């Protein structure tokens, strides 16, 4: 669950990317992964975890904005269980 908290912490950063409602762009995904990796200090599988979080999050929410607006949802928490 600590990883979920990390996701919420940097979701504020992601909200700055939410100006476009056209879906997850390559830039959105790259910035999401970069931000996630900054919160994975010392974790061997941080890269795998961040890719999983991105994959699961983008399946649940069509845009970054939708994810940020619903970051505390049970739906998101359930999706992220696949990454642990």
N, C-alpha and C positions, 0 to 999 in steps of 0.2 A: 504494500500500500504506500510505502514511502515514494515509490516511483510515480504513483498517481499524484501525490502531493507535489512532486517536482513538476509534473505536467501542468498542474494548476498554477504553480509559481510562474512558469514562463508563458502561461496563456495570456498574461497581461501584455507581454511582448508581441504575441501573435495578434492581439487585437489591433495593433497598428497596421497589420497586413490585411485587415478585413474590409478595406474600402471597396474591394471588387467582389461582386456576387457571382462571378463567372466560373466558379469551381476552383479546385486546387490547381494552381499553375505550377510549373516547374520551379519557379522562384519561391513560391509559397512552401513547396515541399523541401527545397534545399535549405531555406531559412528555418523551417521547423526542425529538420534534422540537425542543423548546426546548433540551434538553441538547446535541443534535447541533449546533444553530446556534451555541451558545456556543463550539464548537470549530472554527468555520469562519471565523475572523477573516481578513478581507481576501480571501476567496474570492468571486468574483462569482457563481458558480453554487451557492453554499452551500445555498440554499433547495431548488433542484432536487435536489442531491445528497442532502440529508437526507430528502427525501420518497422518493427512490429507495431509500435504505437502509432506511427504514421499510417500504416496500412489499415489497422483497425479503426482509427479515427476517421480516415477518409471514406471508409465503407459506411460508417454510421452517419456522418455529416457531410453534405455535399460541398460545403465551403468552410474556410477557417472561421468566418464570422459565426456560422451556425454552431461550430464546436465551442467557441469562446462563450457564446450566449448560453450554452447548455453544459458547461464544463463540470457541473456538479451533478449531472443526471445519472440515474441508475443505469440507463442505457449505455452511457460511455463507460462506466465502471465495469459493467458486464463484458463489454467488448475488450477492455484492456486486460481482463483476466487471462486472455489467450497469450499475453506477453510475459507472464510470470513463470 
